[in-house]
Amino acid sequence: MTGLAVVVGATGSVGTALTGRLVGRGMRVVAVARSEDTLSRLAMTSDLVTPVAADVADNSSIAAISSAIDGPVSMAAFAVGLPVRGSVDTIDPDLLAVGCNIKLGGTARLLHAVRGAFTEGSIFVSIAGTLGLEPRAHEAGPGAVNAGLINLMKQISLLYGPRGVRVHTVVPGPADTPRLRKIAAAVAEEQGRVFEAVWAEYLAQNSLGRLPSVDEIAWAVEMLLAPEAAAMHGSVLHLDAGGLRGTT
């Protein structure tokens, strides 16, 4: 499959894996991230990758992304993580606004950058997280922000579905990434425990007994390119390895 994709957060764990999968399908990818160095390394992996250094927490990213688009966009994917953590007791309240600006504002900025290049069958994807659906006491930022993102994506699906654009929200649980391992190490240090004990608790939260992998998440986003995935427009795709307990 050929075509043009835009991946925001392209140098993160999921974004890198997704970019690799899309390039493997022969798609050109506009890869967006803040760091020019990491983008340069990603661009060296394929001539199909066009690097764009932009901060989606700022409105200037809209023009930066749109200027790199030279044809119809088959898929636009927002795969940016949150740099905030802590319970509502410990988090700096200002960081809640920072998180909202990154994920909610960033998703809106991506939409504004690509909407003029949408055609019938274009796909708009954002990656949220299970904490937005099943809150935990010690993750105020990801819980509140991802809940808002899920709501925002539903709004986008209602606006753009009638225009022929498919909208999908992918909701992975905590994934086995270097970033999560750093968080687990920080939690262990804060609580005076060993890393292995904290990590085991992450694993035990899922009935499958393990965390989703980055490649599994990227596969799920790539899968949305299939025409049959149109039936999932407006819905939430769960990738939590059995972590969610609710029935809705």
C-alpha positions as CSV (number, residue, x, y, z in Angstrom):
1,M,0.0,0.0,0.0
2,T,1.3,3.4,-0.9
3,G,0.1,6.7,0.4
4,L,1.1,9.4,2.8
5,A,0.9,9.2,6.6
6,V,1.7,11.7,9.4
7,V,3.0,10.4,12.7
8,V,3.3,12.8,15.6
9,G,5.6,11.5,18.3
10,A,7.4,9.5,15.7
11,T,10.6,9.1,17.7
12,G,8.9,7.6,20.8
13,S,8.7,3.9,21.3
14,V,5.3,3.5,19.7
15,G,5.8,6.1,17.1
16,T,9.1,4.6,15.9
17,A,7.5,1.1,15.6
18,L,4.5,2.5,13.8
19,T,6.7,4.5,11.4
20,G,8.6,1.4,10.6
21,R,5.4,-0.6,9.9
22,L,4.0,2.1,7.6
23,V,7.3,2.4,5.7
24,G,7.3,-1.4,5.4
25,R,4.0,-1.0,3.5
26,G,5.6,1.4,1.1
27,M,4.0,4.5,2.6
28,R,5.7,7.8,2.9
29,V,5.7,9.1,6.5
30,V,5.9,12.7,7.7
31,A,7.6,12.0,11.0
32,V,7.0,14.7,13.6
33,A,8.9,15.1,16.9
34,R,10.6,17.8,18.9
35,S,14.2,16.6,18.7
36,E,16.0,17.2,15.4
37,D,18.7,14.7,16.4
38,T,16.4,11.8,17.0
39,L,14.4,12.7,13.9
40,S,17.6,12.6,11.8
41,R,18.4,9.1,13.0
42,L,14.9,8.0,12.2
43,A,15.0,9.6,8.7
44,M,18.3,7.6,8.1
45,T,16.3,4.4,8.2
46,S,14.4,5.1,5.0
47,D,14.1,7.5,2.2
48,L,10.3,7.4,2.7
49,V,10.6,9.3,6.0
50,T,10.4,13.1,6.0
51,P,11.4,14.5,9.4
52,V,9.6,17.6,10.8
53,A,10.9,19.1,14.0
54,A,7.9,20.7,15.8
55,D,6.4,20.9,19.2
56,V,2.7,20.0,19.1
57,A,2.3,21.8,22.4
58,D,2.6,25.0,20.4
59,N,0.4,26.3,17.6
60,S,3.4,26.9,15.4
61,S,3.4,23.1,14.8
62,I,0.3,23.4,12.6
63,A,2.1,25.2,9.9
64,A,5.2,23.1,10.3
65,I,3.3,19.9,9.7
66,S,1.0,21.2,7.0
67,S,4.0,22.5,5.0
68,A,5.4,19.0,4.8
69,I,2.2,17.5,3.3
70,D,2.3,17.3,-0.5
71,G,-0.7,15.0,-1.2
72,P,-3.7,13.3,0.3
73,V,-3.2,12.0,3.8
74,S,-4.1,8.3,4.2
75,M,-3.5,8.3,8.0
76,A,-2.6,10.8,10.6
77,A,-1.6,9.3,14.0
78,F,-1.0,11.1,17.3
79,A,1.4,8.9,19.4
80,V,2.7,11.4,22.0
81,G,3.1,10.3,25.6
82,L,2.7,12.3,28.8
83,P,5.7,13.6,30.8
84,V,3.6,13.9,34.0
85,R,3.0,11.5,36.9
86,G,1.9,11.4,40.5
87,S,-1.4,11.3,42.5
88,V,-3.6,14.4,42.8
89,D,-1.9,14.8,46.3
90,T,1.6,15.0,44.9
91,I,1.4,16.3,41.3
92,D,2.1,19.9,40.5
93,P,-1.4,21.2,39.5
94,D,0.2,23.1,36.7
95,L,1.2,19.9,35.1
96,L,-2.4,18.9,34.6
97,A,-2.7,21.9,32.2
98,V,0.6,20.9,30.6
99,G,-0.7,17.4,30.0
100,C,-3.9,18.7,28.5
101,N,-2.0,21.0,26.2
102,I,0.2,18.2,24.9
103,K,-2.4,15.5,24.3
104,L,-5.7,17.4,23.8
105,G,-4.2,20.5,22.3
106,G,-1.7,18.4,20.3
107,T,-4.4,16.2,18.8
108,A,-6.4,19.3,17.8
109,R,-3.3,20.9,16.3
110,L,-2.6,17.7,14.3
111,L,-6.2,17.7,13.0
112,H,-5.9,21.4,12.0
113,A,-2.6,20.6,10.1
114,V,-4.0,17.6,8.1
115,R,-7.7,18.2,7.6
116,G,-7.2,20.0,4.3
117,A,-5.5,16.9,2.9
118,F,-8.2,14.5,4.0
119,T,-10.0,12.5,1.3
120,E,-12.7,9.8,1.4
121,G,-11.4,7.0,3.6
122,S,-8.6,9.0,5.4
123,I,-7.9,7.8,8.9
124,F,-7.3,10.0,12.0
125,V,-6.0,8.1,15.1
126,S,-5.0,9.1,18.6
127,I,-3.4,7.0,21.3
128,A,-5.0,7.4,24.7
129,G,-4.6,5.1,27.7
130,T,-6.6,2.8,29.9
131,L,-6.2,5.1,32.9
132,G,-8.6,7.4,31.2
133,L,-11.3,4.7,31.6
134,E,-10.2,3.0,34.8
135,P,-8.6,5.6,37.1
136,R,-5.9,4.7,39.6
137,A,-5.1,6.6,42.7
138,H,-1.5,7.5,41.8
139,E,-1.8,8.6,38.2
140,A,-3.8,11.8,38.2
141,G,-2.3,13.2,34.9
142,P,-2.7,10.2,32.6
143,G,-6.1,9.4,34.0
144,A,-7.6,12.9,33.6
145,V,-5.9,13.8,30.3
146,N,-6.7,10.5,28.6
147,A,-10.3,10.7,29.7
148,G,-10.5,14.1,28.0
149,L,-8.7,12.7,24.9
150,I,-11.2,9.9,24.5
151,N,-14.1,12.4,24.7
152,L,-12.3,14.8,22.2
153,M,-11.8,11.9,19.7
154,K,-15.5,11.1,20.0
155,Q,-16.3,14.7,19.1
156,I,-14.0,14.5,16.1
157,S,-15.6,11.3,14.9
158,L,-19.0,13.0,15.0
159,L,-17.7,15.9,13.0
160,Y,-15.6,14.1,10.4
161,G,-17.4,10.8,10.0
162,P,-20.0,12.4,7.7
163,R,-17.1,13.8,5.6
164,G,-15.8,10.3,5.0
165,V,-13.0,10.4,7.5
166,R,-12.6,7.4,9.8
167,V,-11.7,8.3,13.4
168,H,-10.2,5.8,15.9
169,T,-9.0,6.0,19.5
170,V,-6.5,3.3,20.5
171,V,-6.3,2.7,24.2
172,P,-3.4,0.6,25.3
173,G,-2.7,-0.3,28.9
174,P,0.7,0.4,30.3
175,A,3.2,-1.0,27.7
176,D,6.6,-2.6,28.2
177,T,8.7,0.4,27.2
178,P,11.9,1.9,28.5
179,R,9.9,4.9,29.8
180,L,7.6,2.7,31.9
181,R,10.6,0.9,33.3
182,K,12.0,4.2,34.4
183,I,8.8,5.1,36.0
184,A,8.7,1.8,37.8
185,A,12.2,2.3,39.0
186,A,11.3,5.8,40.3
187,V,8.3,4.3,42.2
188,A,10.5,1.7,43.7
189,E,12.9,4.2,44.9
190,E,10.2,6.5,46.3
191,Q,8.6,3.5,48.2
192,G,11.9,2.0,49.3
193,R,11.2,-1.2,47.4
194,V,13.1,-3.2,44.8
195,F,12.3,-2.7,41.1
196,E,11.3,-6.3,40.6
197,A,8.5,-6.1,43.1
198,V,7.0,-3.0,41.6
199,W,7.3,-4.4,38.1
200,A,5.6,-7.6,39.1
201,E,2.6,-5.5,40.3
202,Y,2.3,-4.0,36.8
203,L,2.3,-7.5,35.3
204,A,-0.2,-8.8,37.8
205,Q,-2.7,-6.0,36.9
206,N,-3.4,-7.8,33.5
207,S,-5.1,-11.2,33.4
208,L,-2.7,-12.2,30.6
209,G,0.2,-11.8,33.1
210,R,2.2,-9.4,30.9
211,L,2.1,-6.0,29.4
212,P,1.3,-5.1,25.8
213,S,4.3,-4.7,23.6
214,V,5.1,-1.6,21.5
215,D,5.0,-3.7,18.4
216,E,1.5,-5.0,19.3
217,I,0.3,-1.4,19.7
218,A,1.8,-0.3,16.4
219,W,0.3,-3.4,14.7
220,A,-3.2,-2.4,15.9
221,V,-2.8,1.1,14.5
222,E,-1.5,-0.3,11.2
223,M,-4.5,-2.7,11.1
224,L,-6.8,0.3,10.9
225,L,-5.7,0.9,7.3
226,A,-7.7,-2.1,6.3
227,P,-11.0,-1.1,4.6
228,E,-12.9,-3.5,7.0
229,A,-11.8,-1.4,10.0
230,A,-14.3,1.3,8.9
231,A,-16.8,-0.5,11.1
232,M,-14.8,0.6,14.1
233,H,-15.1,4.3,13.3
234,G,-15.8,6.3,16.4
235,S,-15.0,3.5,18.8
236,V,-12.3,2.8,21.3
237,L,-9.9,-0.1,20.6
238,H,-8.7,-1.7,23.8
239,L,-5.1,-3.1,24.0
240,D,-4.7,-3.8,27.7
241,A,-3.8,-7.5,27.9
242,G,-6.8,-8.0,30.1
243,G,-6.2,-5.1,32.4
244,L,-9.6,-3.5,32.2
245,R,-12.2,-4.9,34.6
246,G,-15.3,-3.1,33.5
247,T,-17.8,-4.4,31.0
248,T,-18.4,-1.2,29.0
